[in-house]
Amino acid sequence: MGPLIPEIISPEWNNIIAIVLGIAFGYVLESAGFSSSRKLVGVFYGYDFAVLRVFFTAAITASIGLLFMDYFGWVNMAALDGLPARVYPIIVGGIIMGLGFVTGGFCPGTCITAIGIGKLDGYVFFGGIILGVFVFSEMFPLFENFYNSSNLGDVSVPQYFNISPYWFMVGVSVIAIVAFYVTLQIRKRIKKVEY
């Protein structure tokens, strides 16, 4: 990660900026209540959709910001490295992470936030992450063929479907607005039942 304005901020500041942004991000997560496993699993049980709204908003804001900066020549999107799109391994990994999320009540970032305020379940979840990484790395020869299967290369969704990234973001934004509206209606009905 480097500064957008290297003429003003020298690259030596990269680590300091990363630390400050990390602390700010942790503060925002804690302020939003994301150090609580009950708040995080609420989306799976249908009583709290804050996680869905926050992460959808973050993804859309970052994507639109990158497209905006690419348009004005501040960032070269073509030069950004992406991970290879390995379809089936990504689906299996998503299922495993989702099961871990709903079982443990944290994602990797929010468990660090929970650790930061001294929550025991955050430590346990983080231990599970370390154990999972160790088991995967030690057993990687067994998974290697599957891990490298269905590799589409470094391709984005708009590239794969041959559509403009701008129109793709319009579509994702519309989906987000619909999701926000639907979850708001569900939340209103749940509140009525509670009272």
C-alpha positions as CSV (number, residue, x, y, z in Angstrom):
1,M,0.0,0.0,0.0
2,G,1.5,3.3,-1.0
3,P,0.3,6.9,-0.7
4,L,-1.8,8.2,-3.6
5,I,0.3,11.4,-3.5
6,P,3.9,10.2,-3.3
7,E,5.1,13.7,-4.2
8,I,3.8,14.9,-0.8
9,I,3.9,11.8,1.4
10,S,7.1,9.8,1.1
11,P,7.1,5.9,0.9
12,E,8.8,5.7,4.3
13,W,5.4,6.6,5.8
14,N,3.7,3.5,4.4
15,N,4.0,1.4,7.6
16,I,3.0,4.3,9.8
17,I,0.0,5.1,7.6
18,A,-0.9,1.3,7.7
19,I,-0.8,1.2,11.5
20,V,-2.9,4.3,11.9
21,L,-5.5,3.0,9.4
22,G,-5.5,-0.4,11.1
23,I,-6.1,1.2,14.5
24,A,-8.9,3.4,13.0
25,F,-10.4,0.4,11.4
26,G,-10.4,-1.5,14.7
27,Y,-12.0,1.4,16.5
28,V,-14.7,1.6,13.9
29,L,-15.4,-2.1,14.1
30,E,-15.6,-1.9,17.9
31,S,-17.8,1.2,17.8
32,A,-20.2,-0.6,15.4
33,G,-20.4,-3.5,17.9
34,F,-18.6,-5.9,15.6
35,S,-16.6,-7.3,18.5
36,S,-19.8,-9.0,19.6
37,S,-20.3,-12.5,18.1
38,R,-24.1,-12.1,18.7
39,K,-24.2,-9.0,16.5
40,L,-22.1,-10.8,13.8
41,V,-24.2,-14.0,13.6
42,G,-27.4,-11.9,13.6
43,V,-27.3,-11.9,9.8
44,F,-27.4,-15.7,9.6
45,Y,-30.3,-15.9,12.1
46,G,-32.2,-13.0,10.5
47,Y,-32.4,-10.5,13.4
48,D,-29.5,-8.1,12.7
49,F,-28.3,-7.1,9.3
50,A,-25.6,-4.6,10.3
51,V,-22.8,-6.8,9.0
52,L,-24.5,-7.2,5.6
53,R,-25.0,-3.4,5.3
54,V,-21.5,-2.5,6.5
55,F,-19.6,-5.0,4.3
56,F,-21.8,-4.3,1.2
57,T,-21.2,-0.5,1.7
58,A,-17.5,-1.0,2.2
59,A,-17.2,-3.2,-1.0
60,I,-19.2,-0.7,-3.1
61,T,-17.4,2.3,-1.7
62,A,-14.0,0.8,-2.4
63,S,-14.9,-0.4,-5.8
64,I,-16.4,2.9,-6.9
65,G,-13.4,4.7,-5.4
66,L,-11.0,2.5,-7.4
67,L,-13.0,3.1,-10.6
68,F,-13.0,6.8,-9.9
69,M,-9.2,6.9,-9.3
70,D,-8.6,4.7,-12.4
71,Y,-10.7,7.1,-14.5
72,F,-8.6,10.1,-13.4
73,G,-5.3,8.2,-13.8
74,W,-4.5,8.2,-10.0
75,V,-4.4,4.4,-9.9
76,N,-3.8,2.0,-12.8
77,M,-6.3,-0.8,-12.4
78,A,-4.6,-2.9,-15.1
79,A,-1.5,-2.9,-12.9
80,L,-3.2,-4.2,-9.8
81,D,-2.6,-7.8,-9.0
82,G,-5.6,-10.0,-8.5
83,L,-5.8,-13.5,-7.2
84,P,-6.4,-16.2,-9.8
85,A,-10.1,-17.1,-10.1
86,R,-10.2,-20.7,-9.0
87,V,-13.9,-21.2,-9.1
88,Y,-14.5,-24.5,-7.1
89,P,-11.8,-23.9,-4.5
90,I,-13.2,-20.4,-3.9
91,I,-16.7,-21.8,-3.4
92,V,-15.5,-24.5,-1.0
93,G,-13.4,-21.9,0.9
94,G,-16.4,-19.6,1.1
95,I,-18.5,-22.4,2.6
96,I,-15.8,-23.2,5.1
97,M,-15.4,-19.6,6.1
98,G,-19.2,-19.1,6.3
99,L,-19.5,-22.2,8.6
100,G,-16.7,-20.8,10.7
101,F,-18.3,-17.4,10.8
102,V,-21.7,-18.8,11.9
103,T,-20.2,-21.3,14.4
104,G,-17.6,-19.0,16.0
105,G,-19.4,-15.7,15.5
106,F,-16.4,-13.9,14.1
107,C,-14.5,-13.3,10.8
108,P,-10.7,-13.0,11.0
109,G,-10.8,-9.2,11.3
110,T,-13.5,-9.0,14.0
111,C,-11.9,-11.7,16.1
112,I,-8.8,-9.4,16.3
113,T,-11.1,-6.6,17.5
114,A,-12.6,-8.9,20.1
115,I,-9.0,-9.8,21.3
116,G,-8.3,-6.1,21.4
117,I,-10.9,-5.6,24.1
118,G,-10.0,-8.8,25.9
119,K,-12.8,-11.2,24.9
120,L,-12.0,-14.8,25.5
121,D,-14.0,-16.1,22.5
122,G,-11.9,-13.9,20.3
123,Y,-8.8,-15.6,21.5
124,V,-10.4,-19.1,21.0
125,F,-11.5,-18.1,17.4
126,F,-8.0,-16.8,16.6
127,G,-6.5,-20.0,17.9
128,G,-8.9,-21.9,15.5
129,I,-7.7,-19.7,12.6
130,I,-4.0,-20.5,13.4
131,L,-4.8,-24.2,13.7
132,G,-6.7,-24.2,10.4
133,V,-3.8,-22.5,8.6
134,F,-1.4,-25.0,10.1
135,V,-3.5,-28.0,9.2
136,F,-4.1,-26.7,5.6
137,S,-0.4,-26.0,5.1
138,E,0.7,-29.4,6.4
139,M,-1.9,-31.2,4.3
140,F,-1.6,-29.0,1.2
141,P,-0.1,-31.9,-0.9
142,L,-3.5,-33.6,-0.5
143,F,-5.4,-30.5,-1.6
144,E,-3.0,-29.2,-4.2
145,N,-4.7,-30.6,-7.3
146,F,-8.1,-29.4,-6.2
147,Y,-6.6,-26.0,-5.1
148,N,-5.3,-25.4,-8.6
149,S,-8.4,-26.7,-10.4
150,S,-10.9,-24.6,-12.4
151,N,-8.4,-21.8,-12.7
152,L,-9.7,-19.0,-14.9
153,G,-6.6,-16.9,-14.3
154,D,-6.4,-13.3,-13.2
155,V,-9.8,-12.3,-14.4
156,S,-12.5,-10.1,-12.8
157,V,-16.3,-10.6,-13.0
158,P,-16.8,-7.8,-15.6
159,Q,-13.9,-9.2,-17.7
160,Y,-15.3,-12.7,-17.6
161,F,-18.8,-11.6,-18.7
162,N,-17.3,-8.9,-21.1
163,I,-19.2,-6.0,-19.6
164,S,-18.1,-2.5,-18.6
165,P,-16.9,-2.4,-15.0
166,Y,-18.9,0.8,-14.6
167,W,-22.2,-0.9,-15.5
168,F,-21.2,-3.8,-13.3
169,M,-20.9,-1.5,-10.4
170,V,-24.3,0.1,-11.2
171,G,-25.8,-3.4,-11.1
172,V,-24.0,-4.3,-7.8
173,S,-25.2,-0.9,-6.3
174,V,-28.8,-1.7,-7.3
175,I,-28.5,-5.1,-5.7
176,A,-27.2,-3.5,-2.5
177,I,-30.0,-0.9,-2.4
178,V,-32.6,-3.7,-2.8
179,A,-30.8,-5.8,-0.1
180,F,-30.8,-2.8,2.2
181,Y,-34.5,-2.2,1.6
182,V,-35.5,-5.9,2.1
183,T,-33.4,-6.2,5.3
184,L,-34.9,-3.0,6.7
185,Q,-38.4,-4.4,6.1
186,I,-37.4,-7.7,7.9
187,R,-35.9,-5.7,10.8
188,K,-39.1,-3.6,11.1
189,R,-41.3,-6.8,11.3
190,I,-38.9,-8.4,13.9
191,K,-39.1,-5.2,16.1
192,K,-42.9,-5.3,15.9
193,V,-42.9,-9.0,17.1
194,E,-40.5,-8.1,19.9
195,Y,-42.9,-5.5,21.4
